[in-house]
């Protein structure tokens, strides 16, 4: 049976946005992010980070550097009793400095390619899933994949962007990831993948 998922943007949603995170030394979880993800795990959602990482295309870090950052992020989540089912990223950019990454791809948000690819690999039910991020491109990617969406504020959309008049509006707006997760859980109701049938629930739930 396909599972529902929550697709999370990385920078500004789960970790601090430092304008190109290129080193583990600058990695900082946002307050409450670990507990929020643990709640999703306990409710039976797959949790997938889906993130644009054009810093690779710009030559600011390598994919090996990015793997190191994501390994550290996974370890830090584990310390909070939380689990990431996958981290998917797009390293491309149409004006990349490095020719190997210079392309108009289907994985760079606002295209939904990262979400669709993860759904195929992990057997996820996109129609029962949610996408959360701090930018209108996160909302567009989520809608394009068939998910319900949550926009975080203050984020890129609040600081520098206005949703385009003809563009997709989020299903909900929240101040942080904890609020977004509370809304998602209020919408999900009692389903076959809820706590009673989730084998990870007892392991991840702390007293």
N, C-alpha and C positions, 0 to 999 in steps of 0.2 A: 504494500500500500504506500503510495507516494506521501511523503511528509510535507507539512507546511514549513516555510523558512522565514527568517527575518534577515534581510540583506542590509548590512550596515556599511555606510561610508566609513572611512578610517579617520582621516584628519578632520578635526572639528566635531566629530561624532563620538569616537571611542578614545582617541588620543588628542593631545593638544596640537593645534595647527601651528607649526613653526615655520611655514613657508619653505617647503622642501625639507622633509625629515631625511637626513643623509647619514645619520649616525645613531647607534643605539644609545649613546650618551645623552641625546636630546629627547629620547622617548619618554613621554609622561602620560599615564592614563588620566583621563578626565575623571573628576570626582564622581563616584557612584557607578562608573561604567562596568566594573567587575561584577558588582551585585546585580545590576540590571541584566547583564548577560546570563548570570546564574539563574535568574528568574525565568528567562526564556528557555534555558536548558531544562529546568525542572518542569516546565509546561509542555515539553516535547517538541519544541521548535528546533529545527536545524538553524544554526547561526553562521552566516557567511559574510565575511568582509569582502566588499567589492569596491575597488579603489583605482582611480586613475593615478599613475605614477610616472608622469612625464619627465620627472627628474632623471630617469634613466635615459630617455631620448635626448635630454639636454646635456648629458655627460656629467651630471652632478654626482651620480652614484651608479654602481653596476648592479646587475641583477643578483650577484652574489652578496653585495652589501644589503640589498633589499631583503634577501632571504634571511640574513642575519638579524635584521630588524624584526621581521615577522616571527622568527623563532623566539626572540626575546619577548615579543608581544604575547605569544602563546604561553610562554612560561609565566609571565606576570598574570595572565588570566587564570592560570592553574592555581596560583597562590590565593586567588579569590574564590576558588571552587568553581570556576567558570570554564567553559570549553568552547573553542571555535571549531566548527566542523570543516571549514575551508577558508582560505584567504586567496581571493582571485584578484589579479591586478592587470592593468593595461600599461605597458611601458612605452607606447607609441605616441607620436605627435606629428601632425602634418608638416610642421616646420622644424623637425628634429635637427639637432647639430650632428648627430651620428646617423649616417645614411641607412644603417641596418634597421633603424627604428622610425624612419621617415615614411609614414604611410597614413592614409585615411582608412582606418580599420573599423570593424564592427564591434570591437570590444571597448572602445573609449566612450565613457558616458558623455553625452546623454543617450547614446545608443544602448540598447538593452543586452548587448552580446554577452557581457560578463555574467549576468543573471541567468540568461538562457543556457549558457554553457554549464554553469554550476548545477542548474536544475537537471540537465541531462545526465551529468556525471553522478549526482547524488540522489537521483530519483525524487525530485521535489515537485510539489504541487504549486505551481506559480499562482493559480487563481486563489489559493488559500493563504498566500504569502504576503509579506509586507516589506517595503523598502523604506529605510530611514536615512536621512542625510541633511546636511546644512546648506545645500545648494539646490537651485532649481533644476540643475542637470541630474541630480539624484532622483528628483521627483519624475522627471521626464523618462529616465531609464526605467524606474519602477513601473510607471504606467505603461510604457512600451512592452514590458514583460508580462503585463496583466496583473500586477500586484496592487494592493492598496498602499498608500504612501503617507509618510509623516515627515514634515519639514521642521527642522530644529532652528530655533532662534535664541539669541542672536547668532547668525551664521553668515555665510557668504550672501545668502539671499537677503538677510536683514541689513547687512553692512553695505553691500556694493551692487546688489542686483534687485531688480523688480521682476516678478514673474511676467513673462510676455502676455499681452492681452489674449492671444489666441492659444497660449500654451496651457499645459495641464496644471490644475490647482491641486494641492495636496488634500488628502482626505482628512488630515488632522495637522495641527501645528502645536508643537510642544517646546518648552524651554530647555530641555535637556533629555538625555537618553533615558533616564529613570522615568520621566513623565511619559515619554513615548512608549516605553514598555508597559507601563500601567494601562495606557489606552489600548494597546494591542491586546493585552490579556483580557481587558473588558469586552473586546470585540470577538474574541476567539470562542468563548463559551465552553461548553463541555463537549469534547470530541474524542474520537478513538485514540488520538495521540496525546491526550491530556495525562496528568500526573499518574493516575492509576496504572496506565499501561506503559509508562516511560521507565525503562530499566535503569536510567541514570539518576532518577529523582532522589533516591535516598542518599546516594553517594554525594550529590552536589548540594543538597540542602543542608545548611548549617543550622545549629540550634540558635 
